[in-house]
Amino acid sequence: MGKQCLIVICLVIVSLPWQAQAVLTIEITGGAEAALPIAIVPFGHEGFKSDQDISKIICDDLAHSGRFIPLPIDDLISSPHEESEVNFRDWRLLRSESLLVGKISSIDGRTYQVQFQLFDVYKNEQLVGRRYQVSASGLRRLAHQISDLVYETLIGEAGIFSTSLVFVTDMKPSDGENIYTLRISDADGTNKRSALRSKQPILSPSWSPDGQRLSYVSFERGKAEVFILELRSGLIHLVAAFKGMNSAPAWSPDGQKLALMLSKDGNPEIYILELAADGKGKLVRITHNIQVIDSEPAWMPNGHEIIFTSDRGGQPQIYRISTDGGSANRLTFEGYYNASPDISPDGRNMTMIHSVNGRFHIAVQDLKTGTVQVLTDGGTYESPIFAPNGRIIIYATEHNGRAVLEKVSVDGRIHQRLKKLGSNVREPEWSPIRR
């Protein structure tokens, strides 16, 4: 394990202020017929007015989830900001089951008081309400938190509006040499910042379960090696620099280990690396197959099993194996090609790139029944990843000759495109839900 010692690299570019880059917008390419109507009244303002429109952020969050249809502002019959101003009988005329009102105030423009109330229009009752005091810089995050509360109250499951995305962009400046950037944004594509830049490819970013670290693959030192970036300090740790390929890092559910694909012994195999503070963590080889490629590990939520892609059957298919090793069980039988697996947080579903009749798709498989549902039309797809509530899958694809990110719901009814202007976007990964 001498080669394995944790080398701390203070990369100057990481310690620089994170910079906003280009605009990432969301284009709805398909919707859900069963979306719930909701009336969201523009929040009232007192004192200093913020440049953050909280009610619009909430409206956009809920609309982009595909589970809600906010009423157009022009259709709102009044502008209440608290319960005493609400006439429920009037709102029932709009056939909106839910009504969200609120107000925001500040006496200095630095600290804001925000309150909101969500009502059941037909029952004439408040479902949830909160009061907050936040800094001006925290207003957008607060709006996402309110969206999460509304979503959870009305849908009954966790919202993901307060989460983040990490992805890789590449652009070719005038000197002709590509620049690869590891970027982070809010789940809605706003608040973009650069975490790392390199003239060498960056691949496979992956969030730690606590959301404080990112593992990734970089060619910065001339070959594929695995690093961990600490987001708060900007420190980078080299954790896998063995002979051959070092790739596809995947965090264990407890954040104490990484599953990796290494070819240190000549053949691409799956390994598990303990992340010891002294850099001398135990490395265990899980698969043992000469002349086949085992790659793309992902952990089951129980922390005791790993799924991975292997061509041991002649074509890429997905298998499951115990973290103690032993024999692997094949999970995919439909289609001649299945790869790039990810498991939903509840362990029930697996998403993957699935090929049948010569066309590639994003698909989801029920791990209990084995049933496969194709979610997209044929195309070029990469890196499907579940959202932390298991409802949405984000992936990379191509549109008009550019690499873009798209989302699809696990039932295939909701399709969205996140349009990144000015550069190619690949390798998406969703952060854990922040509590």
C-alpha positions in Angstrom: 0.0 0.0 0.0 3.0 2.3 -0.2 1.7 3.7 -3.6 -1.6 4.2 -2.0 -0.7 6.8 0.6 -3.0 9.8 0.7 -1.2 12.7 -1.0 -2.7 16.0 -0.1 -2.6 18.4 -3.0 -3.6 22.0 -2.5 -4.6 22.8 -6.0 -4.7 26.5 -6.4 -7.6 26.6 -8.8 -9.8 24.9 -6.2 -9.2 27.6 -3.6 -10.2 30.4 -5.9 -13.7 31.7 -5.6 -16.2 29.5 -7.4 -17.4 31.3 -10.5 -20.8 31.4 -12.1 -20.6 30.2 -15.7 -23.2 30.4 -18.5 -26.9 29.8 -18.1 -28.4 26.5 -17.4 -32.1 26.4 -18.2 -34.7 23.7 -18.1 -36.8 22.8 -21.1 -39.9 20.6 -20.5 -40.0 18.0 -23.3 -42.8 16.0 -21.8 -45.2 16.2 -18.9 -47.5 14.3 -16.5 -51.2 14.1 -17.0 -51.8 13.6 -13.3 -50.0 16.8 -12.1 -51.7 18.6 -9.2 -53.0 22.1 -9.7 -51.6 24.6 -7.1 -52.1 28.4 -6.7 -48.9 30.2 -5.7 -49.5 33.8 -4.9 -46.5 36.2 -5.3 -45.2 36.9 -1.9 -45.8 40.3 -0.3 -42.9 42.6 0.4 -42.2 45.1 3.2 -39.1 47.3 3.5 -36.1 46.4 1.4 -37.0 44.3 -1.6 -34.7 41.3 -2.4 -33.5 40.5 -5.9 -34.6 36.9 -5.3 -38.2 36.2 -6.2 -39.0 33.5 -3.7 -42.5 32.7 -5.0 -41.2 32.4 -8.5 -38.4 30.0 -7.5 -41.0 27.9 -5.7 -43.3 28.0 -8.7 -40.5 26.9 -11.0 -39.3 24.1 -8.7 -42.8 22.6 -8.4 -43.5 22.9 -12.1 -40.2 21.3 -13.1 -40.9 18.4 -10.8 -43.7 17.4 -13.2 -46.0 16.7 -10.2 -47.6 20.1 -10.1 -49.3 22.6 -12.5 -49.1 26.1 -10.9 -51.9 28.4 -12.0 -50.8 31.3 -14.2 -50.5 34.5 -12.3 -53.1 36.2 -14.5 -55.6 33.6 -13.3 -55.2 34.4 -9.6 -58.3 36.1 -8.3 -56.6 38.0 -5.4 -53.3 38.5 -3.7 -53.5 37.3 -0.1 -50.3 37.1 1.9 -51.6 35.4 5.1 -54.6 33.4 6.3 -56.7 36.3 7.4 -56.7 37.6 3.8 -57.8 34.2 2.2 -61.4 33.7 1.0 -61.4 29.9 0.5 -64.7 30.0 -1.4 -63.3 32.2 -4.1 -60.2 30.0 -4.5 -62.4 26.9 -4.9 -63.8 28.4 -8.0 -60.4 28.0 -9.7 -60.4 24.2 -8.9 -57.0 24.5 -7.2 -56.7 22.1 -4.4 -53.8 23.9 -2.7 -52.9 27.6 -2.1 -49.5 28.9 -1.1 -49.1 32.4 0.3 -46.3 34.3 2.0 -44.5 37.5 2.6 -40.9 38.7 3.0 -39.6 41.8 4.9 -36.3 43.5 5.7 -35.3 46.7 7.4 -31.7 46.7 6.2 -31.5 44.6 3.1 -29.1 42.2 4.8 -31.4 40.1 6.9 -34.8 39.0 5.8 -37.9 37.6 7.6 -39.8 35.2 5.5 -43.1 33.4 6.2 -45.3 31.1 4.2 -48.5 29.1 4.6 -49.9 26.2 2.5 -53.6 25.6 2.6 -56.0 22.9 1.6 -58.6 25.0 -0.3 -61.4 22.5 0.1 -60.9 21.8 3.8 -60.3 25.5 4.6 -57.2 24.5 6.7 -53.5 25.1 6.9 -51.4 22.2 5.9 -48.0 23.6 6.8 -46.5 27.0 7.7 -43.1 28.4 8.8 -41.3 31.6 9.7 -37.6 32.1 9.0 -34.9 34.7 9.4 -32.1 34.4 6.8 -29.4 36.5 5.2 -29.9 37.9 1.8 -27.5 35.3 0.4 -29.6 32.5 1.9 -32.9 33.4 0.2 -32.6 31.2 -2.8 -31.7 28.2 -0.7 -34.6 29.0 1.6 -37.0 29.0 -1.4 -35.8 25.5 -2.4 -36.4 24.4 1.2 -39.9 25.7 1.1 -40.4 23.9 -2.2 -39.3 20.7 -0.5 -41.8 21.2 2.4 -44.6 21.8 -0.1 -43.7 18.8 -2.2 -43.4 16.5 0.9 -46.7 17.7 2.4 -48.7 17.2 -0.8 -46.9 14.3 -2.4 -45.8 12.4 0.7 -42.2 11.9 -0.2 -39.0 13.9 0.1 -38.4 16.8 -2.2 -35.0 17.3 -3.9 -35.0 21.0 -4.7 -32.4 21.7 -2.0 -30.0 19.2 -3.5 -27.1 19.9 -5.9 -25.8 18.6 -9.2 -22.2 18.0 -10.1 -21.2 17.6 -13.7 -18.2 17.9 -16.1 -18.1 20.5 -18.9 -15.5 20.8 -21.6 -14.8 23.8 -23.8 -12.3 24.5 -26.5 -10.8 28.1 -26.2 -9.1 29.9 -29.1 -5.8 28.1 -28.5 -7.5 24.9 -29.4 -6.8 23.0 -26.1 -9.8 21.6 -24.2 -10.5 22.8 -20.7 -12.4 20.4 -18.5 -14.3 21.8 -15.5 -15.9 20.1 -12.6 -19.0 22.2 -11.8 -21.6 22.2 -9.1 -25.1 23.8 -9.3 -28.3 23.8 -7.5 -30.8 21.1 -8.6 -32.5 23.7 -10.8 -29.3 24.5 -12.6 -28.8 27.9 -10.9 -25.9 29.0 -8.7 -23.3 27.4 -10.8 -19.7 27.4 -9.6 -16.4 25.8 -10.7 -14.8 23.3 -8.3 -11.9 22.2 -10.4 -10.4 22.8 -13.8 -7.9 20.8 -15.8 -6.5 20.5 -19.3 -6.9 16.7 -18.9 -10.2 14.8 -18.8 -12.2 14.6 -15.6 -14.5 11.6 -15.3 -16.9 9.9 -12.9 -17.6 12.5 -10.2 -19.4 11.0 -7.2 -20.8 12.5 -4.0 -19.9 11.2 -0.6 -23.0 10.3 1.4 -22.5 13.4 3.6 -22.3 15.6 0.6 -19.0 17.1 1.7 -16.6 15.3 -0.7 -16.4 14.4 -4.3 -14.5 11.5 -5.7 -13.5 11.6 -9.4 -11.1 10.3 -12.0 -8.4 12.6 -13.5 -5.7 12.3 -16.0 -3.8 15.3 -14.5 -0.7 13.2 -13.8 -0.6 11.4 -17.2 -2.9 8.4 -16.5 -6.3 7.6 -15.0 -6.1 8.1 -11.2 -8.8 8.5 -8.5 -8.9 11.6 -6.3 -11.1 13.0 -3.5 -11.9 16.7 -3.3 -13.0 18.2 0.0 -15.5 20.8 -0.9 -15.1 23.1 2.1 -11.3 23.3 2.2 -10.5 22.6 -1.5 -7.9 20.0 -0.5 -7.5 17.1 -2.9 -6.4 13.6 -1.9 -4.9 11.1 -4.3 -6.4 7.7 -3.3 -5.8 5.3 -6.2 -2.7 5.5 -8.4 -1.9 1.9 -9.0 -0.3 0.5 -12.2 -2.8 0.4 -15.0 -6.3 1.9 -14.9 -7.8 3.4 -11.8 -11.4 4.4 -12.4 -15.2 4.4 -11.6 -15.1 5.3 -7.9 -18.3 4.7 -6.0 -18.9 5.5 -2.3 -20.2 3.0 0.2 -23.4 4.0 2.0 -21.4 4.7 5.2 -18.8 6.9 3.3 -15.9 4.8 4.6 -15.0 2.9 1.4 -14.8 3.3 -2.3 -15.5 0.6 -4.8 -13.2 0.9 -7.8 -12.3 -0.6 -11.1 -8.5 -1.3 -11.1 -6.3 -3.2 -13.6 -3.3 -3.3 -11.3 -3.1 -7.1 -11.7 -3.4 -7.0 -15.4 -7.2 -7.4 -15.8 -10.0 -4.9 -15.0 -11.5 -6.1 -11.8 -13.7 -4.7 -8.9 -11.9 -3.7 -5.7 -13.0 -2.1 -2.4 -10.7 0.4 -0.8 -11.0 1.5 2.8 -10.5 5.2 3.2 -8.1 5.3 6.2 -6.9 8.7 7.4 -3.2 7.6 7.1 -3.7 6.5 3.5 -3.0 2.8 4.4 -6.6 1.5 4.1 -7.2 -2.1 3.2 -7.7 -2.9 -0.5 -9.7 -6.0 -1.3 -10.3 -7.5 -4.7 -13.9 -8.6 -5.2 -14.0 -10.2 -8.7 -11.6 -12.7 -10.2 -12.1 -13.3 -13.9 -9.3 -13.6 -16.4 -9.9 -12.2 -19.8 -13.1 -10.4 -19.0 -13.8 -6.8 -18.0 -15.6 -6.1 -14.7 -16.3 -2.4 -14.3 -18.8 0.4 -13.2 -19.4 -0.7 -9.6 -22.3 0.7 -7.6 -23.3 -0.2 -4.0 -26.6 -1.6 -2.9 -28.1 0.4 -0.1 -27.5 -2.4 2.4 -23.7 -1.8 2.0 -23.1 -5.5 1.6 -23.5 -6.0 -2.1 -22.2 -4.4 -5.2 -23.6 -4.4 -8.7 -21.3 -4.0 -11.7 -21.0 -4.4 -15.5 -19.2 -7.4 -16.9 -18.8 -9.0 -20.4 -18.2 -12.4 -18.9 -21.3 -13.7 -20.8 -20.0 -12.4 -24.1 -21.8 -9.0 -24.0 -22.0 -6.3 -21.3 -24.6 -7.3 -18.7 -25.1 -6.3 -15.0 -24.2 -8.6 -12.1 -24.5 -8.5 -8.3 -21.8 -9.8 -5.9 -21.3 -9.7 -2.1 -18.7 -7.4 -0.8 -17.0 -10.5 0.6 -16.5 -11.7 -2.9 -17.6 -15.1 -4.2 -19.8 -15.9 -7.2 -21.7 -13.1 -9.0 -25.4 -13.4 -10.0 -26.6 -12.0 -13.3 -29.4 -9.4 -13.0 -30.1 -8.5 -16.6 -31.4 -10.9 -19.2 -33.5 -8.7 -21.5 -31.6 -7.0 -24.3 -28.1 -7.8 -25.6 -26.4 -4.9 -23.9 -27.0 -3.5 -20.3 -24.4 -1.3 -18.6 -23.8 1.8 -16.4 -26.0 0.7 -13.5 -27.3 2.8 -10.6 -29.6 1.7 -7.8 -32.5 3.7 -6.4 -32.1 4.7 -2.7 -34.7 2.2 -1.6 -32.9 -0.6 -3.5 -36.0 -1.5 -5.5 -35.0 -0.3 -8.9 -32.0 -0.2 -11.1 -31.4 2.2 -14.0 -29.0 1.4 -16.8 -28.2 1.9 -20.5 -30.2 -0.7 -22.2 -30.0 -1.8 -25.8 -32.5 -3.8 -27.8 -32.9 -4.2 -31.6 -29.8 -2.1 -32.1 -31.0 1.0 -30.3 -29.8 2.4 -27.0 -32.1 3.7 -24.2 -32.3 4.7 -20.6 -34.2 2.0 -18.8 -35.3 1.0 -15.3 -35.5 -2.5 -14.0 -37.5 -3.7 -11.0 -35.0 -5.8 -9.1 -37.7 -8.0 -7.5 -39.6 -8.9 -10.7 -36.9 -8.3 -13.3 -39.3 -6.2 -15.3 -37.6 -3.7 -17.6 -39.2 -0.4 -18.7 -37.6 1.6 -21.4 -37.8 5.4 -20.6 -36.3 7.1 -23.6 -36.3 6.9 -27.4 -33.2 5.5 -29.1 -30.1 7.7 -28.9 -26.7 8.1 -27.4 -26.8 8.0 -23.6 -24.3 8.1 -20.7 -24.2 8.0 -16.9 -27.8 7.5 -15.7 -28.1 8.4 -12.0 -31.1 8.3 -9.7 -32.2 11.5 -7.8 -31.9 11.0 -4.0 -35.7 10.4 -3.7 -35.6 7.8 -6.5 -38.2 9.5 -8.6 -36.1 11.1 -11.3 -33.1 9.8 -13.4 -30.6 12.3 -14.8 -28.3 11.3 -17.6 -26.1 12.7 -20.4 -27.1 12.6 -24.1 -26.7 14.6 -27.3 -29.0 17.3 -28.7 -28.3 19.3 -31.8 -24.7 18.0 -31.8 -24.0 19.1 -28.2 -23.7 17.1 -25.0 -26.6 18.0 -22.7 -28.2 16.7 -19.5 -31.7 15.4 -19.4 -34.1 14.0 -16.8 -36.8 11.4 -17.0 -39.2 10.2 -14.3 -39.0 6.5 -13.3 -42.4 6.0 -14.9 -41.3 7.6 -18.1 -44.0 10.3 -18.2 -41.9 13.4 -17.4 -39.0 14.4 -19.7 -36.9 17.5 -19.2 -33.8 18.9 -20.8 -31.3 21.0 -18.9 -29.7 23.2 -21.6 -26.1 24.3 -20.9 -25.1 27.1 -23.1 -21.5 27.4 -24.5 -20.0 24.1 -23.5 -20.6 20.3 -23.4 -22.1 18.8 -20.3 -21.5 15.2 -19.2 -21.0 12.9 -16.2 -23.9 14.1 -14.0 -24.3 13.1 -10.4 -27.0 14.1 -7.8 -26.0 15.1 -4.3 -27.6 13.5 -1.2 -30.6 15.2 0.4 -29.4 17.7 2.9 -31.2 17.7 6.2 
